Amino acid sequence: MKRLFGSVRARATLGATLVVAVALVAAGAAVLLSLRSNLMGEAGTQAERSARAVAAELAAGTPYGKLSGLDGDDGPVQVLDEHRRLVAASDDLERISGTDSGRVKPQPAAEPSGDDDSDDGSDDADEALEPGEISGETVFSNGSATIDGDAEDYRFAAVEVETHDRGHLTVYAGSPLAAEHGAVRTALTVMLIGFPLLLGVVAGVTWLVTRRALRPVEGIRREMAAITHSEDLGRRVPEPDTHDEIARLASTTNETLAALETSVERQRRFVADASHELRSPIASLRTQLEVAAAHPELLDLDGAVEDTVRLQRLAADLLLLARLDAGERPADATVDLAGLAREAAEGRPGVAVDAEPVEVAGSRGQLGRVLANLLDNAQRHARSEVTVSVRCEDDRAVVGVADDGDGVPEEDRERIFERFVRLDAARSRDDGGAGLGLAIARDVAVRHGGTLTAGRGPAGGALFELRLPLA
């Protein structure tokens, strides 16, 4: 069963069919009840009309034998006296049910002559009618009657009348329910035949429409499976020209693939650049060690230490970038940027600090690394002076690091934040570093919900501004 309804198309078809089935059953029941009620009401009206016609004749003193309603053409008619005895009935009436009298033939002496003063303890409602008056109330009931061998169901109407010479009488007149039964049976038959056909049409149309709607999804699935199998992130899923949710899904999928391709390509470049950067200090260190092994007197101990320190810093930078790429979240602590800036500038010649107390939330170690990287970069390119400023601007803390060097060309102010990027003036590995300091600084700024931009400083050199949300 789970496998049968394992697809969206099957579940959508089943759901639509069940909903329509419930709606059809409810609507069909309402139609049948309404039809039956209306036809029953019409039959009751016809029976009441016949009963009142006979009651009018009795009120006028018409003898039982001359009552026009007893011919049986409009339905069975019975007349009962105040003792509930049958005094008149329709011709050819053989059997009847649903009235107060089960008799079909009048009793003897059904035509009284003179007043009947007998009192049988009848209800006070009988005495409320004046002689010749017909009751305004009508009592309805259902029953059956057999007339001249034909048995049918009838709707009976009972009307009371007070006569001048025959006392209180009750007239029962029936109207056939054959039309009501026939109409209900016909409607039910039509429903029993039409509803399954309609449900079949609904199921078929839902199946076809759902299949057509989900066809692009199947195309997206197949292409994604092919991309996974081939590991070719340059491929894209087809985007249907429908401008609906599926088209937006395909567009978002392609955007995700593009972002994934960019991320993978970035990781590949990162590995290649890291390998290239690590090769130089390792090769230099190995050369010095090999020379020292062969000629100990030629050992350049200072150069070996410098290459080892450079290798250590590069490894630390690569480790930090790896943690940032893995989504490491900064610690939720309050950091005083003014105090942090003074600590980072301490012991650095030519660095002036102008800071006002500003607090932000984040990792003290990572933010300190940002300031250290910015100061290293500024000192590397400054002629004589580096200025650090800390201020509050709107709802942001702003840290500015400016130097009086040559500055950064406008076309390179974004490229310098890429990993392993060194401008022409900083190509020297001894002076320019590995090209990771600014990339690390921007990544840390972004992880803290801030930004890091490069511009032109007041002294004509570079100005790096770190903007972070206040604590």
Secondary structure, DSSP 8 states (H G I E B T S, - for coil): -TTTT-SHHHHHHHHHHHHHHHHHHHHHHHHHHHHHHHHHHHHHHHHHHHHHHHHHHHHTT--GGG-GGGGSSS--EEEE-TTS-EEEE-TTEEEEESSS---SS--SS-S--S---------HHHHTS-TT-B-S--EEEEEEEEETTEEEEEEEEEEEEE-SSS-EEEEEEEEE-HHHHHHHHHHHHHHHHHHHHHHHHHHHHHHHHHHHHHHHHHHHHHHHHHHHHHT-TT------TT-SHHHHHHHHHHHHHHHHHHHHHHHHHHHHHHHHHHHHHHHHHHHHHHHHHH-GGG--HHHHHHHHHHHHHHHHHHHHHHHHHTT-----EEEEHHHHHHHHHTT-TTEEEEE---EEEE-HHHHHHHHHHHHHHHHHH-SS-EEEEEEEETTEEEEEEEESSS---GGGTTGGGSTT---GGG--HHHHTTS-HHHHHHHHHHHTT-EEEEEE-TTSSEEEEEEEEB-
